């Protein structure tokens, strides 16, 4: 295999090369598109460490909005033909963030994975990248296997909501409180399924789809946030207003880790408040799995959403105790009194109502895939907001 950038000089003898290496690192940490062209030039540096750190920086910038094809081409060149094994390794690892653009380069990457003259860690990085490309293609995520968005077998709802009788009163209250979004946390595995299906589906709808489409391997990888579904409302999607139910998120993510899901990452889907207007939406004052909340603390319409903002209320527990809720003085005006208050949305939510996605980790390998696929599903829609903010998960 022909190698590029054959210089392997010791840059410790050159202060200028050390400074350039540090500059490459800083450009990755600054997380701005302003450094893209400079980093592309660094991929062609004579110094191996500069090339290595430039490749690493591109892995950190994958969720930004820029022309990724030229960058992917440069990274593939480094990953497959660079004379320095660590530069190859770092480029291949960075390419995991750009996997939606790699189908045409699969043969080159596979050749590296099969080349026994490569360092073990280079082969391992190349093989992991090939496996990811194959997984995505086999699950119909690449362009050649896009599912027809108009397929009738999903019985997708019309994008125009059927509104409740007091939808205007609900919207007026939401505007008064300054509510800007609904949120739904899920795994990034589930996010890719949501994009493929074209909608966020309720548990019952997704179970029906899985039964009728056993060949759909991607949907079969869906991770249930609440495997027991104690709220007994499988026909509804659980949403929160403004901020996720942080205690519930901590519980589910911990359970996932304890069950061997160390590689599972999480995201938050931001949803338009127009979904509050839909007929059949239910509002729960606290977690919907509570038996008292199911019987007495759930309501629809304008009165239902207003109950979420009471200054105080009490919930009898099954053990005879009473859980009291009161609104802390510093609670944002748009947040419900209880962080565990929920909006139960019946049926499915079309991608047209998705405003953005927030990732918990910058190096989430699915971030660039999700951004690319959303743009294909909604080519004429305004661009979605994609960002990384671990604070949103606290």
C-alpha positions in Angstrom: 0.0 0.0 0.0 1.5 3.4 -1.1 2.1 5.7 1.8 1.7 9.5 1.8 3.5 12.0 4.1 6.6 10.0 4.4 8.3 12.5 6.8 8.5 11.2 10.3 10.8 13.8 11.8 11.1 14.4 15.5 9.1 17.6 16.0 10.4 18.0 19.5 13.4 19.7 17.8 11.2 22.4 16.3 9.3 24.9 18.4 7.2 25.9 15.4 6.0 22.4 14.8 5.1 22.1 18.5 3.2 25.3 18.3 1.3 24.1 15.2 0.4 20.9 17.0 -1.0 22.9 19.9 -2.9 25.1 17.4 -4.5 22.0 15.9 -5.6 20.9 19.4 -7.1 24.3 20.2 -9.0 24.5 16.9 -10.8 21.2 17.9 -11.6 22.5 21.3 -12.9 25.9 20.0 -15.6 23.9 18.1 -16.0 26.5 15.3 -16.2 26.2 11.5 -13.7 29.0 11.2 -10.8 26.6 11.6 -11.9 24.0 9.0 -9.7 25.2 6.2 -6.7 25.6 8.5 -7.1 22.1 9.8 -7.4 20.7 6.3 -4.0 22.2 5.6 -2.6 20.6 8.8 -3.6 17.2 7.5 -0.9 17.7 4.9 1.7 18.8 7.3 5.2 17.2 7.2 4.9 16.6 11.0 3.1 13.4 12.0 1.9 14.9 15.3 0.3 17.8 13.5 -1.6 15.5 11.2 -2.6 13.3 14.1 -4.0 16.2 16.1 -5.7 17.8 13.1 -7.5 14.5 12.4 -8.5 14.3 16.1 -9.9 17.9 15.9 -12.1 17.0 12.9 -13.7 14.3 15.0 -14.7 17.0 17.5 -16.2 19.2 14.8 -18.4 16.7 13.0 -21.7 18.1 14.4 -21.0 21.5 12.9 -22.6 22.7 9.7 -19.9 22.7 6.9 -19.2 20.9 3.6 -18.0 17.5 4.9 -17.2 15.7 1.7 -13.7 17.4 1.2 -12.9 16.8 4.8 -13.9 13.1 4.6 -11.8 12.7 1.5 -8.8 14.1 3.3 -9.4 12.0 6.4 -9.7 8.9 4.3 -6.3 9.7 2.7 -4.7 10.1 6.1 -6.4 7.0 7.5 -5.5 4.7 4.7 -2.1 5.9 3.4 -0.3 8.1 6.0 3.2 6.9 6.8 2.7 7.4 10.5 0.5 4.7 12.2 -0.9 7.0 14.9 -2.0 9.5 12.3 -3.8 6.7 10.5 -5.4 5.6 13.7 -6.7 9.0 14.7 -8.1 9.7 11.2 -9.9 6.4 11.2 -11.4 7.1 14.6 -12.5 10.6 13.5 -14.2 9.1 10.5 -16.7 7.3 12.8 -18.3 10.7 13.2 -18.7 11.0 9.4 -19.9 7.5 8.6 -22.9 8.6 6.5 -20.4 9.8 3.9 -18.1 6.7 3.7 -19.9 4.3 1.5 -17.7 5.1 -1.5 -14.5 4.7 0.6 -15.4 1.3 2.1 -13.1 -0.7 -0.1 -10.1 1.5 0.9 -10.9 1.2 4.6 -11.4 -2.5 4.4 -8.0 -2.9 2.7 -6.4 -1.3 5.8 -8.4 -3.6 8.1 -7.1 -6.6 6.2 -3.5 -5.5 5.9 -1.5 -7.5 8.5 1.5 -5.1 8.0 -0.5 -2.4 9.8 -0.2 -1.9 13.5 -2.8 -3.8 15.5 -4.5 -0.6 16.7 -4.7 0.7 13.1 -6.3 -2.5 11.9 -8.7 -2.4 14.9 -9.8 1.2 14.1 -10.3 0.3 10.4 -12.3 -2.8 11.2 -14.5 -0.9 13.7 -15.2 1.7 11.0 -16.0 -1.0 8.4 -18.4 -2.7 10.8 -20.2 0.6 11.4 -20.5 1.2 7.6 -21.9 -2.3 7.1 -24.3 -2.0 10.1 -25.7 1.3 8.8 -26.1 0.0 5.2 -27.8 -3.3 6.3 -30.2 -1.3 8.3 -31.2 0.9 5.4 -29.6 4.0 6.7 -27.5 4.9 3.7 -28.9 6.7 0.6 -29.4 3.6 -1.5 -31.9 2.1 0.9 -34.1 5.0 2.1 -37.5 3.9 3.0 -40.4 5.6 1.1 -41.8 8.2 3.5 -45.3 7.8 2.1 -45.5 4.1 2.8 -49.0 3.3 4.0 -48.0 0.3 6.3 -47.1 2.7 9.1 -50.5 4.4 9.0 -48.7 7.7 9.6 -50.8 10.5 11.0 -51.3 13.6 8.9 -48.9 16.4 9.7 -51.8 18.6 10.4 -52.9 18.0 14.0 -56.4 17.2 15.0 -56.8 19.8 17.7 -58.7 19.6 21.0 -61.7 21.9 21.5 -59.8 24.3 23.7 -56.5 24.2 21.8 -56.4 28.0 21.6 -56.7 28.3 25.4 -53.8 25.8 25.8 -51.7 27.8 23.4 -52.5 31.0 25.2 -51.5 29.5 28.5 -48.3 28.2 27.0 -47.4 31.6 25.6 -48.2 33.2 28.9 -45.8 30.9 30.7 -43.1 31.3 28.0 -43.1 27.6 27.0 -40.8 27.2 24.0 -40.5 23.4 23.6 -41.4 19.9 24.6 -38.6 17.4 25.2 -38.2 13.7 24.9 -35.1 11.8 25.9 -34.0 8.6 24.2 -30.9 6.7 23.2 -29.1 7.6 20.0 -29.9 4.1 18.7 -33.6 5.0 19.0 -33.0 8.4 17.3 -31.7 6.7 14.2 -34.8 4.5 14.2 -37.0 7.5 14.6 -35.4 9.2 11.6 -35.8 6.1 9.5 -39.5 5.6 10.4 -40.2 9.3 9.9 -41.9 9.7 13.3 -41.6 9.2 17.0 -43.9 6.3 17.7 -45.7 5.2 20.8 -44.8 1.9 22.4 -47.8 0.1 21.1 -47.4 1.5 17.6 -43.7 0.5 17.6 -44.5 -3.0 18.9 -47.0 -3.5 16.1 -44.5 -2.3 13.5 -41.8 -4.7 14.8 -44.2 -7.6 14.6 -45.1 -6.8 11.0 -41.5 -6.0 10.0 -39.3 -8.7 11.7 -36.7 -8.1 8.9 -36.1 -4.5 10.1 -32.9 -5.1 12.1 -32.5 -1.5 13.1 -35.9 -1.2 14.8 -35.2 -4.5 16.6 -32.3 -2.7 18.3 -34.6 -0.2 19.9 -33.9 0.3 23.6 -37.0 0.7 25.8 -36.4 3.6 28.2 -39.1 2.1 30.5 -39.2 -1.7 30.0 -42.0 -2.2 32.5 -44.1 0.8 31.4 -45.6 1.2 34.9 -47.8 4.1 33.7 -49.8 1.6 31.6 -50.1 4.1 28.8 -48.4 2.3 25.9 -50.5 4.3 23.3 -48.8 7.6 24.5 -45.4 9.2 24.1 -44.0 10.6 27.3 -42.9 14.3 26.9 -41.7 16.9 29.4 -42.1 20.7 29.2 -38.9 22.7 28.7 -36.6 20.3 30.7 -36.4 16.5 30.8 -37.4 14.5 33.9 -33.8 14.4 35.2 -34.4 11.8 38.0 -36.1 9.5 35.6 -33.2 9.9 33.1 -30.6 9.1 35.8 -32.6 6.0 36.7 -32.9 4.7 33.1 -29.3 5.5 32.1 -28.1 3.7 35.3 -30.2 0.7 34.5 -28.9 0.6 31.0 -25.3 0.7 32.2 -26.0 -2.1 34.7 -27.4 -4.2 32.0 -24.2 -4.0 29.9 -25.1 -0.9 27.9 -21.9 1.0 28.5 -21.7 2.0 24.8 -25.3 3.4 24.8 -25.4 7.2 24.4 -28.3 9.6 24.9 -30.0 12.5 23.3 -32.9 14.9 23.8 -35.4 15.5 21.0 -36.9 19.0 21.0 -40.5 19.1 19.9 -42.7 22.0 18.8 -45.3 23.2 21.4 -48.0 22.9 18.7 -48.2 19.3 19.9 -49.8 20.5 23.1 -52.9 21.4 21.0 -53.6 17.8 19.8 -56.8 16.2 20.7 -56.3 13.5 23.3 -53.2 14.9 24.9 -53.1 14.2 28.7 -51.2 16.2 31.3 -49.9 14.6 34.5 -49.0 16.7 37.6 -46.1 14.3 38.5 -44.7 11.0 37.2 -47.5 9.1 35.3 -46.4 5.8 36.8 -47.9 6.8 40.2 -51.3 5.0 40.8 -52.8 8.2 42.3 -51.6 10.3 39.4 -53.1 7.8 37.0 -56.4 8.1 38.7 -56.6 11.7 40.0 -53.6 13.7 38.7 -54.2 13.4 35.0 -56.4 15.7 32.9 -56.7 17.0 29.4 -57.3 20.5 27.9 -56.4 23.9 29.3 -57.3 22.9 32.9 -55.0 19.9 32.6 -51.9 22.0 31.6 -52.7 24.7 34.2 -52.7 22.0 37.0 -49.0 21.4 36.2 -48.3 24.9 37.4 -50.1 24.9 40.8 -48.1 26.5 43.6 -48.5 23.3 45.6 -50.2 20.0 45.7 -50.0 16.6 47.5 -50.0 13.1 46.2 -51.0 10.1 48.4 -48.5 7.2 48.1 -49.2 3.5 48.1 -47.4 3.1 51.4 -49.8 5.5 53.1 -47.4 8.5 53.1 -48.1 11.8 51.3 -45.7 13.3 48.8 -46.0 17.1 48.9 -44.9 19.3 46.0 -44.4 23.0 46.2 -43.0 25.4 43.6 -39.5 26.6 44.5 -39.0 30.3 44.3 -36.3 30.1 41.6 -38.1 27.7 39.3 -38.2 29.1 35.8 -41.7 30.4 34.9 -42.0 28.0 32.0 -41.2 24.9 34.1 -44.0 22.9 35.7 -44.0 22.7 39.5 -42.8 19.1 39.5 -39.8 18.2 37.3 -41.6 14.8 36.8 -44.7 16.4 35.3 -45.5 14.8 31.9 -47.3 15.5 28.7 -48.8 12.3 27.3 -49.1 12.5 23.5 -51.3 9.9 21.8 -50.1 8.1 18.8 -47.0 9.3 16.9 -45.2 12.6 16.4 -44.2 13.4 12.8 -40.7 14.6 12.2 -42.2 17.9 11.0 -42.7 18.8 14.7 -39.1 18.1 15.6 -37.1 21.3 16.2 -33.7 19.9 17.2 -31.6 17.3 18.9 -29.3 17.7 21.9 -26.5 15.2 22.4 -25.0 14.4 25.7 -21.5 13.8 24.4 -19.5 15.6 21.7 -18.0 12.4 20.3 -21.3 10.7 19.8 -20.8 8.7 16.6 -24.5 9.1 15.6 -24.6 12.9 15.6 -23.4 13.4 12.1 -25.5 10.5 10.8 -28.6 11.9 12.4 -28.0 15.4 11.0 -27.4 14.0 7.5 -30.5 11.8 7.5 -32.7 14.5 8.9 -31.7 16.8 6.0 -32.6 14.0 3.6 -36.0 13.4 5.2 -36.8 17.1 5.3 -34.9 18.6 2.4 -37.2 21.7 2.1 -37.6 22.3 5.9 -35.6 24.8 7.9 -32.4 23.3 9.3 -32.7 21.6 12.6 -30.7 22.6 15.7 -28.0 20.0 16.5 -25.9 20.7 19.6 -24.0 19.1 22.4 -24.9 20.2 25.9 -24.5 17.8 28.8 -26.1 20.3 31.2 -29.5 19.6 29.6 -29.3 16.1 31.1 -28.8 17.2 34.7 
